Structure formats: structure tokens, C-alpha cells
Amino acid sequence: MSELVSAVERLRVGDAGEPVRVSVRSAEGPRVQQRAMDRLGEADLCRLASEFRADATKRELAERYAMSESTVKRVLRKQGARRNAPAA
């Protein structure tokens, strides 16, 4: 058991006797785009707006496009999507 404790201590402190800093970010591979507007292409954004106009709920769209309902609302606002066009 003492071997395990000393091995963990060596990992924590490192060979130089100083604490080792560990990054939670992966340095491998390309960074994944997190913003919906970046992740989805223009065609996807237009399709999302079309589905909304065709009576899909915001919750359904959020699940389908893997985003929150507030993001769906923001996308719809930017796309100018409305179910009922305002009276002229």
C-alpha cells in the first residue's frame, strides 16, 4: 500500500519536487466549435426556421438540433422566422 501512496505522491508532485499542473483541455485534435451558429451551416439554420414555420415546436427543434431552447429562440430571431406573419 505504501508503494501506491508514494507513486501517487510522485505523480502529484512530479520528478522535480514541484506540483504538476494538469490542464483539463485536450491539446489533441481540432477544437470543436461550440456555438450553434458556427456548428450549423446556413442550410441547417434555414431548415430549422422552415421546420418552425411548419409548426415544429421549439422543444422539438432543440432536441433535433442538439441545442437548448434559448439557442433555438435566438436562431429563429436571427433568421426572422415567425409562424404568423404580421399583418401589413
C-alpha positions as CSV (number, residue, x, y, z in Angstrom):
1,M,0.0,0.0,0.0
2,S,2.8,2.4,0.8
3,E,4.2,1.9,-2.8
4,L,0.8,3.1,-4.2
5,V,0.8,6.1,-1.9
6,S,4.4,7.1,-2.9
7,A,3.5,6.6,-6.6
8,V,0.5,8.9,-6.3
9,E,2.7,11.4,-4.5
10,R,5.3,11.3,-7.3
11,L,2.6,11.9,-9.9
12,R,1.1,14.8,-7.9
13,V,4.5,16.5,-7.2
14,G,6.4,15.3,-10.2
15,D,10.1,14.5,-10.5
16,A,11.4,18.0,-9.8
17,G,9.5,18.2,-6.5
18,E,7.2,20.9,-7.7
19,P,3.4,20.5,-8.1
20,V,2.4,19.3,-11.6
21,R,-0.1,21.5,-13.4
22,V,-2.7,19.4,-15.3
23,S,-4.8,21.0,-18.0
24,V,-8.4,19.9,-18.4
25,R,-8.2,21.0,-22.1
26,S,-7.1,18.4,-24.6
27,A,-4.3,19.5,-26.8
28,E,-5.0,16.8,-29.3
29,G,-7.1,17.3,-32.4
30,P,-9.0,20.3,-33.7
31,R,-11.1,22.3,-31.3
32,V,-14.9,21.6,-31.7
33,Q,-17.0,24.7,-32.4
34,Q,-19.4,25.2,-29.6
35,R,-21.7,28.0,-30.9
36,A,-24.8,26.8,-32.7
37,M,-24.3,29.5,-35.4
38,D,-20.8,28.2,-36.0
39,R,-21.6,24.5,-35.7
40,L,-24.6,24.6,-38.1
41,G,-24.3,25.6,-41.7
42,E,-26.5,28.2,-43.3
43,A,-28.6,25.4,-44.9
44,D,-29.2,23.9,-41.4
45,L,-30.2,27.3,-40.0
46,C,-32.7,27.8,-42.9
47,R,-34.1,24.3,-42.4
48,L,-34.6,24.9,-38.7
49,A,-36.5,28.1,-39.5
50,S,-38.6,26.3,-42.1
51,E,-39.5,23.5,-39.7
52,F,-40.5,26.1,-37.1
53,R,-42.8,27.8,-39.7
54,A,-44.2,24.3,-40.5
55,D,-45.4,24.1,-36.8
56,A,-42.4,22.2,-35.2
57,T,-42.1,23.3,-31.5
58,K,-39.0,24.9,-30.2
59,R,-38.6,22.0,-27.9
60,E,-38.6,19.5,-30.8
61,L,-36.2,21.7,-32.7
62,A,-33.9,21.9,-29.7
63,E,-33.8,18.1,-29.4
64,R,-33.4,17.5,-33.1
65,Y,-30.5,20.0,-33.5
66,A,-28.9,19.2,-30.1
67,M,-29.2,22.7,-28.6
68,S,-31.1,24.5,-25.9
69,E,-34.5,26.1,-26.4
70,S,-33.0,29.5,-25.8
71,T,-30.5,28.9,-28.6
72,V,-33.3,27.8,-30.9
73,K,-35.1,31.1,-30.0
74,R,-32.0,33.1,-30.7
75,V,-31.5,31.3,-34.1
76,L,-35.1,31.9,-35.0
77,R,-34.9,35.5,-34.2
78,K,-31.8,35.9,-36.3
79,Q,-33.4,34.1,-39.2
80,G,-36.5,36.3,-38.8
81,A,-38.7,33.2,-38.5
82,R,-42.3,33.8,-37.4
83,R,-45.2,31.4,-37.6
84,N,-47.8,34.1,-38.3
85,A,-46.5,36.9,-40.5
86,P,-47.5,40.3,-39.1
87,A,-50.5,42.0,-40.7
88,A,-49.5,44.6,-43.2
